[in-house]
Structure formats: structure tokens, C-alpha cells
């Protein structure tokens, strides 16, 4: 038997008046996900333990079987692992967004989805001024900042404060002075940078500075193959997921056309997933697009992302002798444009049938699996 999880990041939501009181999952045309629910079994999954911020880092660690209460140190070190950035003892890695702040307000947490090449150009010039602090360009607005001899700082994800004053959300704690100095230097470097001049000429959002958040030291994850006795692969365009995979000894499967945004190649991910199952026991196919649409507050884009993902699911359902699960990692409600910690719906094809007619937040509550804690989910999926 082979196993695959299809994870639509942030896919869960709330009922919306503009959708006639339906959630995006209920409103979207998703015949393939509905088939998984109708011919399989459903339940609800608690992916964020009490006391943790509802982020994709904590949620995906949980779904992959690692309890954040013992394995989570921060988002930054997971992305460092993906980028091949080694962390020495005493070093702290922070996720480092390129952002747009105007008049003290967080206008855009991703600087208009700045390109990777533009981001690398900005960070190269910033890195030259930072001394012992190092910055590493990643994908688009998602980058990394490493501080030596660090003790950590309390930080806020920039996507949580869009439209709000940043003054009350600046870093605080032991490393705050270092981070604030880096942020100030980035504002100076970016103010009249050629990259931003070009973006303004093209009527694109400029990057006005960096925003470090979710720092931590290198975590230790038990090897996936030893934990479950199976080989596994991860398909994702997001450094966070690939970092978890590398730390757990899971193969990272690169897919041309995977972008981590709305324009990602959904079908290519599905084809690569099916091909990978010819040699691996388990594949985790992660799609970021629904989450990005949620952060944008775009109902139309979220419904479209869910429907395009469902089309890709159809490719996977054609594979014989494969247990298929579909779920989000956390809700990203359109109303608030950020993550919440509520349990998410899941459906599994290949573990019996319970009569739930469709895949959605309200229908999955009726499923026979009931409420499952996410670190136990893979054991449930792999059980005979």
C-alpha cells in the first residue's frame, strides 16, 4: 500500500456572506475532494497544540507526526535547514520577510510578492553592512537572518498585523536591539535602492525593509524512516516544509513550475507525486496557494485555488492501491487574513466509509474519526 497526503495550506475558513453563508470549501466545485469524503471516512484534526501560535510551521510539524511541544524551536531554523544554512551552537535563525511599511503601518507583509532575484539584490547590499549578522536570500519575500551568540527575541509574524501600526509589534527581549538595528539599516539601504526604483517605475510595491520573526536554534527530529518504517517524500515550494523534510530525513522532491503562490503548477505537483509513489511509500504534497489567498483577503482567489487543487487531486485518485488523505494545516479565514487554531477537516480514502457526503468544515465534523490530535494522524493513516 502507498500513502499520500494532499495538504491545501490554509484551506479551511468561515462561512462568508458573499458566498451565501458557505465557506470557500463548501462553495467551490471540488468533485474529487468530495469523492474522497463520500467514499472514505472523515474527521477533524487539531494541528495546533494549546499555547502555540497557529502557524504553518507548528501545524505541518504536527501533521508529519512531530509533537511541537518537544520538537519545535522556531520557524527560522526549519527554513535554514531547507536553504542548507548550517547553524552552529549559540546561533539563532530568524525568518526574515521583505515587507512594505508606510507611515508606521504594515502595508504588505510580502513587498508585493517581490521576485527572488530582486530580494537577493537587496539583501546582498544589506548583508555587507551587518557584520556578525548574516542574511540569506530565499524564495521571493521569504528570507533568513542568522544571529550569533543570540538568546532569542519575542517577535510577531508580519502577516498578522497587515493594516496595523507596527510600533506595538516590534521585536522585544534579549535580541531585540540587534534585530531593531538590522531593521533600521535595511530601511536605509532600501530607501533609494535600484530595485525599488525599478519597482516604483513599474507601479509595483517596493520593499521598505526587513521584518525578522520566529527565531530559534536548530531542532532535532527523529528520522522519519525509523519512526514509521516507511520511505517518504515532500513536494512543496515553501522553504519551511522542505526544511522539516531535510531535518527528518525525508526526500525533498523538486517540481518545475511550483512557486508557492497562486500561479503554482498544481497538476505538475500531482504528476510528480504519482511518479514518486512508484519508489516511495509516502508523499506529502503541500500547496500554499489557498493560504496566500486567505492572507490577501480574496474570496475569489481562494475559491479558485481550492478548485485548481481539486483538479490536481483527480490525477492522484487514478493511482491504484493508494490511501489518499486531503486536509488543510490550519484555517486562514478571509475575514481576518491570518491563521487561526481551530481544528481542520480531513478525509481519507482507503480506510473504510462513513457516509459523509462532501468535504467541508461542517460535514467533516460528522465523520467517524472524530477529533484526532495531529501528531497521531500518520499512525492512523499507516495503520493496517
C-alpha positions in Angstrom: 0.0 0.0 0.0 1.1 3.5 -0.8 0.1 6.7 1.0 -0.3 10.4 0.1 -1.4 13.5 1.9 -2.7 16.4 -0.2 -2.4 19.5 2.0 -4.1 22.7 0.9 -2.4 25.3 3.2 -4.9 27.5 5.0 -7.8 26.0 3.0 -10.3 25.9 5.9 -12.3 29.1 6.6 -15.5 30.5 8.0 -19.0 30.9 6.4 -19.0 34.0 4.3 -22.0 36.3 3.4 -20.6 36.8 -0.1 -20.8 33.1 -0.6 -24.3 32.7 0.6 -23.3 31.6 4.1 -20.9 28.9 2.8 -17.2 28.5 3.4 -14.9 28.6 0.4 -14.6 24.8 0.6 -18.4 24.4 0.6 -18.8 26.9 -2.2 -16.0 25.6 -4.5 -16.6 22.9 -7.1 -14.5 20.1 -5.7 -15.8 16.8 -7.0 -12.6 14.9 -6.3 -12.2 16.0 -2.7 -15.9 15.3 -2.2 -15.3 11.8 -3.6 -12.6 11.2 -1.0 -15.1 12.2 1.7 -18.1 10.3 0.2 -16.2 7.1 -0.5 -14.0 7.3 2.6 -14.0 8.5 6.2 -13.8 12.0 7.7 -12.9 13.7 10.9 -11.4 16.8 12.4 -7.7 17.3 13.2 -6.2 19.5 15.9 -3.0 20.7 14.4 -2.0 23.5 16.8 -1.5 22.5 20.4 -2.7 24.8 23.1 -0.3 27.6 23.9 1.2 27.7 20.3 0.7 30.3 17.7 -1.3 28.9 14.7 1.4 28.8 12.1 2.2 26.5 9.2 5.4 25.5 11.0 3.7 24.1 14.1 0.8 22.7 12.1 2.8 20.9 9.5 5.3 19.5 12.0 2.2 18.1 13.8 0.7 16.6 10.7 4.0 14.9 9.9 4.0 13.3 13.3 6.3 15.5 15.3 4.9 17.0 18.5 5.7 20.7 18.6 5.8 20.6 22.4 9.1 18.6 22.1 10.4 19.3 18.6 9.6 23.0 17.8 12.2 25.7 18.3 11.0 28.3 15.8 10.3 28.7 12.1 13.7 30.2 11.2 15.8 27.1 11.8 13.4 25.0 9.8 13.9 27.3 6.8 17.6 27.4 7.5 17.7 23.6 7.0 15.8 23.9 3.7 18.3 26.5 2.5 21.3 24.5 3.5 22.4 27.1 6.0 24.3 25.4 8.9 23.5 26.7 12.4 26.3 26.5 15.0 25.8 26.3 18.7 24.5 29.6 20.0 23.2 30.8 16.6 19.6 31.8 16.2 17.9 31.8 12.8 15.0 34.1 12.1 12.6 34.1 9.2 13.2 37.4 7.5 10.4 38.9 5.4 10.8 41.7 2.9 7.9 44.0 3.8 6.3 47.3 3.0 5.8 49.7 5.9 4.4 53.2 5.2 3.7 55.8 7.8 4.3 53.2 10.5 1.7 50.8 9.2 2.4 47.3 7.9 1.0 47.7 4.4 2.3 44.5 2.8 3.9 41.5 4.5 5.5 40.3 1.2 6.5 43.5 -0.5 4.2 42.9 -3.5 5.4 39.3 -3.8 8.9 40.6 -4.8 10.9 38.3 -7.0 13.6 36.1 -5.7 16.2 37.9 -7.8 15.1 41.3 -6.6 15.2 40.1 -3.0 18.7 38.7 -3.4 19.9 42.0 -4.8 18.5 44.0 -1.8 19.8 41.5 0.8 23.3 41.3 -0.8 23.7 45.1 -0.2 22.3 44.9 3.3 24.5 41.9 4.3 27.6 44.0 3.5 26.7 46.3 6.4 25.6 43.8 9.1 28.9 42.5 10.4 28.3 39.3 12.5 24.7 39.1 11.5 24.1 37.2 8.2 21.2 37.4 5.8 20.4 34.7 3.2 18.1 35.2 0.3 15.4 32.6 -0.1 12.2 32.5 -2.3 10.5 35.8 -3.0 9.9 37.6 0.2 10.9 34.6 2.4 14.4 35.0 3.6 16.7 34.2 6.6 18.6 36.2 9.2 21.2 34.5 11.4 22.4 36.0 14.7 25.4 34.6 16.6 25.5 34.4 20.4 21.8 35.0 20.5 19.3 34.4 23.2 16.1 35.0 21.3 13.5 37.7 21.0 9.8 37.9 21.1 8.5 38.7 17.6 5.3 39.0 15.6 4.6 37.4 12.2 4.1 40.3 9.8 1.1 38.7 8.1 -0.7 39.0 11.5 -0.5 42.8 11.5 -1.3 43.9 8.0 -3.1 47.3 8.1 -1.9 47.9 11.7 0.7 50.1 13.3 4.0 48.3 13.7 5.0 50.2 16.8 3.4 47.8 19.3 4.7 44.7 17.4 8.4 45.4 17.2 10.9 42.8 18.5 11.4 42.8 22.2 13.6 40.7 24.6 17.2 39.7 24.6 18.0 40.0 20.9 15.6 43.0 20.2 18.4 45.5 20.0 20.2 43.5 17.3 17.1 42.9 15.3 15.9 46.5 15.5 19.4 47.7 14.3 19.2 45.3 11.3 15.7 46.6 10.5 16.8 50.2 10.7 19.8 49.5 8.4 17.5 47.8 5.9 15.3 50.9 5.7 18.4 53.0 4.9 19.7 50.6 2.3 16.4 50.0 0.6 15.2 53.7 0.6 16.7 54.6 -2.8 17.8 51.2 -4.0 17.8 50.5 -7.7 15.5 47.5 -7.1 12.9 49.8 -5.5 13.3 52.5 -8.1 12.5 49.9 -10.8 9.5 48.6 -8.9 8.1 52.0 -8.4 8.6 52.8 -12.1 6.7 49.6 -12.9 4.0 50.6 -10.4 4.9 47.7 -8.1 5.0 47.7 -4.3 8.6 48.4 -3.0 10.3 46.6 -0.2 10.9 49.2 2.5 12.7 47.0 5.0 13.1 43.6 6.6 11.0 42.0 9.4 12.6 39.2 11.4 10.4 36.8 13.2 10.1 33.3 14.8 13.7 32.7 15.6 15.1 29.6 17.1 18.1 27.2 17.4 18.5 24.1 15.3 15.9 21.4 16.4 16.3 17.7 16.4 13.8 15.5 14.7 13.7 11.7 14.8 14.3 10.2 11.3 11.0 9.6 9.6 12.1 6.2 8.3 13.0 5.0 11.8 9.8 6.5 13.3 7.4 4.8 10.8 9.4 2.2 8.9 8.5 3.9 5.6 10.2 6.0 3.0 8.8 9.4 2.4 8.9 12.5 0.1 7.7 16.1 0.4 6.6 18.2 -2.5 6.5 21.9 -1.6 7.7 25.3 -3.0 8.0 26.6 0.6 11.3 26.5 2.5 9.6 25.7 5.7 8.2 22.4 4.5 11.4 21.4 2.8 13.3 22.3 5.9 11.2 19.9 8.0 11.7 17.2 5.4 15.5 17.6 5.4 15.7 17.5 9.2 13.5 14.4 9.3 15.5 12.6 6.5 12.5 12.8 4.1 13.3 13.3 0.4 12.7 16.8 -1.0 11.1 16.4 -4.4 11.6 19.5 -6.7 8.8 20.3 -9.1 9.4 22.7 -12.0 6.7 25.4 -12.0 6.0 25.1 -8.3 6.0 28.7 -6.9 4.4 28.8 -3.5 1.9 31.3 -4.8 -1.4 31.4 -6.8 0.4 30.7 -10.1 1.9 27.4 -9.0 1.6 24.4 -11.3 -0.9 22.2 -9.4 -1.0 19.5 -12.0 2.8 19.2 -12.1 2.8 18.6 -8.4 0.2 15.9 -8.7 2.1 14.2 -11.6 5.4 14.3 -9.6 3.6 12.9 -6.6 2.2 10.0 -8.5 5.6 9.2 -10.1 7.3 9.4 -6.7 4.9 6.8 -5.3 6.5 4.3 -7.7 9.6 4.3 -5.5 8.5 5.8 -2.1 5.9 4.6 0.4 4.6 8.1 1.3 4.3 11.5 -0.3 3.3 14.8 1.3 2.1 17.2 -1.3 1.8 20.7 0.0 0.1 23.6 -1.9 0.5 27.1 -0.5 -2.0 28.9 -2.7 -5.2 28.8 -0.6 -3.2 30.3 2.3 -1.9 33.1 0.2 -5.4 33.9 -1.0 -6.6 34.0 2.6 -3.9 36.4 3.6 -4.9 38.6 0.6 -8.5 38.5 1.8 -9.6 37.4 -1.6 -12.6 35.2 -1.7 -12.4 34.8 -5.5 -8.7 33.7 -5.4 -9.3 31.3 -2.5 -12.1 29.5 -4.2 -10.1 29.4 -7.4 -7.1 27.9 -5.6 -9.2 25.3 -4.0 -10.8 24.3 -7.3 -7.5 24.1 -9.1 -6.1 21.9 -6.3 -9.1 19.7 -6.7 -8.4 19.2 -10.4 -4.9 18.0 -9.4 -6.4 15.6 -6.9 -8.2 13.9 -9.8 -4.8 12.9 -11.2 -3.8 11.3 -7.9 -7.1 9.4 -7.4 -6.4 7.4 -10.6 -3.4 5.6 -8.9 -4.4 2.1 -7.6 -3.6 0.8 -4.2 -3.1 4.2 -2.7 -4.5 5.6 0.5 -5.3 9.2 -0.1 -5.9 11.9 2.6 -6.8 15.6 2.0 -6.8 18.3 4.6 -5.6 21.9 5.4 -2.9 22.6 8.0 -4.9 25.4 9.7 -7.7 27.8 8.8 -6.7 31.1 7.2 -10.1 33.0 7.3 -10.7 35.6 4.7 -12.3 37.8 7.4 -9.1 38.3 9.4 -6.5 37.5 6.8 -4.4 35.4 9.1 -4.2 31.9 10.7 -6.4 30.5 13.5 -6.0 27.5 15.7 -9.4 25.7 15.2 -9.4 22.0 14.2 -9.4 21.4 10.4 -11.4 18.9 8.4 -9.8 15.8 6.9 -10.9 13.0 4.7 -9.2 9.6 4.0 -9.9 7.3 1.1 -8.9 3.7 1.8 -9.8 3.4 5.5 -13.5 2.4 5.2 -16.6 4.5 4.6 -18.7 6.5 7.0 -21.3 8.2 4.7 -20.2 11.8 4.9 -21.4 13.3 1.6 -18.9 16.1 0.9 -15.6 17.5 2.1 -16.0 20.7 4.2 -15.6 22.0 7.7 -19.2 21.4 8.7 -19.5 17.9 7.1 -16.3 16.5 8.4 -17.5 17.1 12.0 -19.9 14.2 11.4 -17.1 11.8 10.4 -16.4 8.6 12.2 -12.8 9.5 13.0 -14.0 12.2 15.4 -11.4 14.7 16.7 -7.8 13.5 16.2 -4.6 15.1 17.6 -2.4 15.8 14.6 0.8 14.1 15.8 -1.2 10.8 15.8 -2.5 11.3 12.3 0.2 9.4 10.4 -0.1 6.4 12.7 -3.8 6.4 11.9 -3.1 6.7 8.2 -0.5 4.0 8.1 -2.4 1.5 10.3 -3.5 -1.7 8.7 
